[in-house]
Amino acid sequence: MEWNEIYTLLKIISDRQLYAGDGDLNKIEELVYPIIRILRDESNGTYEYSYSSNLVVIKSSEKEFIIPINQFQENAVLLLSKLKEKTARTFSIPEIETFIKSFNCNSLTARSSVKSDIRIVIHDSRTGTMPELGFSIKSKIGRASTLLNAGRTTNFIYRINKINLSKDQILKINSIESRSKIRDRIFEIQNLNGELEFTETENSIFGNNLTLIDSSLPKILSEILLIYYTTEYSKTKDLTNLVSIKNPIGYNIETEHPFYEYKIKRFLTDSALGMMPSTVWKGELDATGGNLIVREDGEVLCYHIYNRNEFEDYLLNHTKLDTASSNRHKFGTIYTENNQHFVKLNLQIRFL
């Protein structure tokens, strides 16, 4: 069971409204969106949750259920208490399982090809419309969610310049198996006066996706990766500030244009709203609403393109780079092609 997603469903059904959040996960009291209905695609069809007075009406292609809203409230509270107790990623909660099965809810895991976990029809008082918005659910309860999943598709390739390593030197560096082995291997290359120069992404689709968002993004992200793997910094905001100071693209920064922050925000936003490394990105948003963020206290906040500035600030302030398995994703080891030495570094971004 994806308990965080089930909690989100129970919580927003019982709340009957969504509050927007600011860049620091605070509720914006004046930005509240009444929920008209909730749609969820499950293995046995699409389920629609709507309201009739204090009742929740659940419709599927086969059946209709009517359940008092207070049952959703009670089970949301119970599930939140269980989530705070548990440390394992998978576990059983018989009381909740019995409740959700009472209306044939079997699975809340969306297809891996889409970012949207849930669709919600809201009432927008500013426009008088009732748009249907798709959301990806991210929870700060338990293990942090990923924004950009690691894979060989997110490897960046660097050529090692200014030194010609012997086979023994390569073997010695590659045999470093410390806790921070990737960083230590890079330090050893640098101690030998070697320099890493970004050449390309391992996966051309990912490289082209980045170029589509901004032509400078592959180079900017490659510099951010180098800073991450050679310093103690991991937060996206800190890394963005450091690459801005380094200014590897050579922008005219006399006027204090936020070149790097702007481009990284665009990258984070597109990653949150549909861009996947292995799929050609055409700029068409899948999670058309944005993210639903579950705070540690169980409050659910809404970030979507209606409030783009807050959404972008949240993504920049609440993400970090993370090191995935180098063995699984084949990076961090020196290799030789055409008498030149190369090393790959991997990009993974996780919520704080």
C-alpha positions in Angstrom: 0.0 0.0 0.0 1.1 3.6 -0.8 0.1 4.8 2.6 1.1 8.5 2.1 -1.1 8.6 -1.0 -4.0 7.0 0.8 -3.6 9.4 3.7 -3.7 12.3 1.2 -6.9 11.0 -0.3 -8.6 10.6 3.0 -7.4 14.0 4.3 -8.4 16.1 1.3 -11.8 14.4 1.1 -12.5 15.2 4.7 -11.1 18.8 4.4 -13.2 19.5 1.3 -10.7 22.2 0.4 -7.1 22.9 -0.5 -4.9 25.6 0.9 -2.0 27.0 -1.2 1.4 27.0 0.4 4.3 29.5 0.2 7.9 28.8 -0.5 8.5 27.8 3.1 5.6 25.3 3.5 3.4 27.8 5.3 -0.3 27.9 4.6 -1.5 30.9 2.6 -4.9 31.5 4.4 -6.3 33.7 1.7 -5.6 31.2 -1.1 -8.1 28.4 -0.5 -9.7 26.3 -3.2 -13.0 24.4 -2.5 -13.0 20.9 -3.8 -15.8 19.9 -6.1 -14.8 16.4 -6.8 -11.7 14.1 -6.8 -10.8 11.6 -9.5 -8.5 8.7 -9.2 -7.6 6.1 -11.8 -7.2 2.7 -10.3 -6.6 -0.8 -11.6 -10.3 -1.4 -11.8 -11.3 1.9 -13.3 -11.8 5.6 -12.5 -13.3 6.5 -9.1 -15.0 9.8 -8.6 -15.5 11.3 -5.1 -18.0 14.1 -4.6 -20.2 15.5 -1.9 -23.8 15.5 -0.9 -24.3 17.5 2.3 -22.2 15.6 4.9 -21.9 12.5 2.7 -19.2 11.4 0.3 -20.6 9.9 -2.9 -18.1 7.5 -4.6 -18.9 6.5 -8.1 -17.2 3.9 -10.4 -18.2 2.3 -13.6 -19.7 -0.6 -11.6 -21.0 0.7 -8.3 -21.9 3.7 -6.2 -21.1 4.1 -2.5 -22.3 6.7 0.0 -20.2 7.1 3.2 -20.4 9.8 5.9 -17.6 12.3 5.7 -16.8 11.9 9.4 -15.6 8.3 8.6 -12.9 9.8 6.3 -11.9 12.3 9.0 -11.6 9.6 11.6 -9.6 7.3 9.4 -7.3 10.2 8.2 -6.5 10.9 11.9 -5.8 7.3 12.6 -3.7 6.8 9.5 -1.6 9.9 10.3 -0.8 8.5 13.8 0.2 5.2 12.3 2.5 6.8 9.7 4.3 8.8 12.4 4.9 5.6 14.4 6.3 3.5 11.5 9.8 3.5 10.1 9.5 0.7 7.6 8.5 1.6 4.1 5.8 -1.1 3.9 3.5 -2.3 6.6 -0.1 -3.3 7.3 -2.9 -1.2 8.9 -5.9 -3.6 9.1 -8.4 -0.9 10.2 -7.5 1.4 7.2 -7.4 -1.5 4.8 -10.9 -2.6 5.9 -12.2 1.0 5.4 -10.9 1.6 2.0 -11.9 -1.8 0.8 -15.5 -0.9 1.8 -15.7 1.3 -1.3 -13.5 -1.0 -3.5 -10.4 1.1 -3.2 -7.6 -1.4 -4.0 -4.6 0.5 -5.2 -3.5 4.2 -5.2 -0.3 3.7 -7.2 -0.4 5.7 -10.5 1.1 4.5 -13.7 4.9 5.0 -13.7 4.5 6.9 -17.1 2.6 9.8 -15.5 3.4 12.3 -12.8 -0.2 12.8 -11.6 -1.2 10.7 -8.6 -4.7 12.3 -8.3 -6.9 14.7 -10.2 -9.0 17.3 -8.4 -11.8 19.6 -9.7 -11.6 22.8 -7.7 -13.6 26.1 -7.6 -11.4 29.0 -8.5 -13.1 32.1 -7.2 -10.7 34.4 -9.0 -11.8 33.2 -12.5 -15.1 31.6 -11.6 -14.1 28.4 -13.3 -13.9 24.8 -12.1 -10.7 23.4 -13.6 -9.6 19.8 -13.3 -6.0 19.7 -12.0 -3.6 16.8 -11.8 -1.3 16.6 -8.8 1.7 14.5 -7.8 1.7 13.7 -4.1 4.9 14.3 -2.1 5.1 13.6 1.6 7.5 14.8 4.3 6.3 12.0 6.6 8.8 9.1 6.4 11.4 8.7 3.7 11.8 11.8 1.5 10.3 11.6 -2.0 12.4 12.0 -5.1 11.9 14.8 -7.6 14.2 13.4 -10.2 14.9 9.7 -10.0 18.4 8.4 -10.6 19.3 6.1 -13.5 21.9 5.7 -16.1 19.8 8.2 -18.0 20.9 10.9 -15.5 24.6 10.3 -15.8 26.8 13.2 -16.8 30.1 12.3 -18.6 33.3 14.2 -17.9 36.7 14.0 -19.7 39.7 14.0 -17.5 42.1 16.6 -18.8 45.8 17.6 -18.1 46.9 14.2 -17.0 47.5 10.8 -18.7 46.8 8.2 -16.1 48.5 4.9 -16.1 46.6 1.6 -15.7 47.9 1.3 -12.1 46.8 4.8 -11.2 43.3 4.1 -12.7 43.1 0.8 -10.8 44.2 2.5 -7.6 41.6 5.3 -7.9 38.8 3.0 -8.9 39.6 0.8 -5.9 38.8 3.6 -3.4 35.8 2.3 -1.4 35.4 4.8 1.4 32.0 6.0 2.6 32.5 9.1 0.3 34.2 7.1 -2.4 33.0 9.3 -5.4 34.3 12.4 -3.7 37.5 10.8 -2.7 38.1 9.5 -6.2 37.6 13.0 -7.7 40.0 14.4 -5.1 42.6 11.9 -6.1 42.2 12.9 -9.7 42.6 16.6 -8.7 45.6 15.8 -6.5 47.3 14.5 -9.7 46.5 17.8 -11.3 43.6 16.4 -13.4 40.6 18.5 -14.3 37.1 17.3 -15.1 35.5 18.8 -18.2 31.8 18.0 -19.0 31.3 16.5 -22.4 27.7 15.3 -22.6 24.9 13.4 -20.8 25.0 9.6 -21.2 21.5 9.7 -22.4 20.8 11.9 -25.4 17.1 12.2 -24.7 17.8 13.6 -21.2 20.4 16.0 -22.7 17.9 17.2 -25.3 15.2 17.6 -22.7 17.5 19.8 -20.7 18.5 21.8 -23.8 14.8 22.3 -24.6 14.2 23.8 -21.2 17.3 26.0 -21.5 20.3 25.6 -23.8 22.7 26.2 -20.9 21.2 23.7 -18.5 23.4 20.7 -19.3 26.5 22.8 -18.6 25.0 24.4 -15.5 23.9 21.1 -14.0 27.3 19.5 -14.8 28.9 22.3 -12.7 26.4 21.9 -9.9 27.2 18.2 -9.9 30.9 18.9 -9.5 30.3 21.2 -6.6 28.0 18.6 -5.0 30.5 15.8 -5.3 33.5 17.9 -4.1 32.0 19.9 -1.2 29.7 19.4 1.8 26.9 21.3 0.1 23.8 19.3 -1.1 20.8 21.7 -0.9 19.7 22.9 -4.3 19.5 26.5 -3.2 23.0 26.4 -1.8 24.4 24.8 -4.9 22.6 27.3 -7.2 24.1 30.2 -5.2 27.6 28.7 -5.5 27.3 28.1 -9.3 26.0 31.6 -9.6 29.2 32.9 -7.9 31.3 30.7 -10.1 29.4 31.8 -13.2 30.7 29.0 -15.6 28.6 30.3 -18.5 30.1 33.8 -18.3 26.9 35.8 -18.0 27.1 39.5 -17.5 26.2 39.6 -13.8 26.7 43.4 -13.3 23.0 44.0 -13.4 22.4 41.2 -10.9 20.0 39.2 -13.2 19.3 35.8 -11.4 20.4 33.8 -14.5 21.2 30.5 -12.7 18.3 30.6 -10.1 15.8 31.3 -12.9 17.1 28.4 -15.1 17.3 25.9 -12.2 13.7 26.8 -11.1 12.6 26.1 -14.7 14.3 22.8 -14.6 12.9 21.8 -11.2 9.4 22.9 -12.2 9.4 20.9 -15.4 10.7 17.9 -13.5 7.9 18.2 -11.0 5.2 18.7 -13.8 6.1 15.9 -16.2 9.7 15.9 -17.5 11.3 12.4 -17.3 14.9 11.8 -18.3 14.2 8.8 -20.6 11.1 10.3 -22.3 11.1 13.0 -25.0 9.9 16.1 -23.3 7.7 18.5 -25.3 6.8 20.9 -22.5 3.3 19.4 -22.1 2.5 19.3 -18.4 1.2 16.0 -17.0 0.7 17.0 -13.4 -1.2 20.0 -14.6 -1.9 21.3 -11.1 1.5 20.7 -9.5 2.3 19.0 -6.2 0.3 18.2 -3.0 2.8 18.3 -0.2 2.0 16.5 3.0 3.8 18.3 5.9 5.1 16.4 9.0 2.1 17.5 10.9 -0.3 16.0 8.3 -1.4 19.3 6.7 -1.7 19.0 3.0 -0.7 22.1 1.0 -1.3 22.7 -2.7 1.4 24.1 -5.1 0.3 24.6 -8.7 0.9 26.7 -11.7 -1.8 29.2 -10.6 0.8 30.3 -8.0 3.9 29.6 -9.9 6.2 31.8 -7.9 5.4 30.0 -4.6 5.7 26.7 -6.4 9.2 27.5 -7.8 10.3 28.9 -4.5 9.2 25.7 -2.7 11.0 23.5 -5.1 14.3 25.5 -4.8 14.1 25.7 -1.0 13.0 22.2 -0.3 15.1 19.9 -2.5 18.7 18.6 -2.4 21.0 16.5 -4.5 21.5 12.9 -3.4 23.9 10.1 -4.2 22.4 7.0 -5.7 24.0 3.6 -6.0 27.1 3.9 -8.2 27.2 0.2 -8.9 23.6 0.1 -10.0 23.8 3.2 -12.2 27.4 2.7 -13.4 29.1 6.0 -12.4 32.1 7.2 -10.4 34.6 4.8 -12.1 37.3 6.0 -14.5 37.2 4.4 -17.9 39.2 4.8 -21.1 37.9 5.4 -24.7 40.1 6.4 -27.7 43.1 6.9 -25.3 41.2 9.4 -23.3 40.0 9.0 -19.7 36.4 9.7 -18.6 34.3 9.5 -15.4 30.5 9.7 -15.0 28.7 11.5 -12.2 25.0 10.9 -11.5 22.2 13.4 -10.8 19.4 12.6 -8.4 17.2 15.2 -6.7 15.2 14.5 -3.5 12.9 16.5 -1.4 14.2 17.6 2.0 
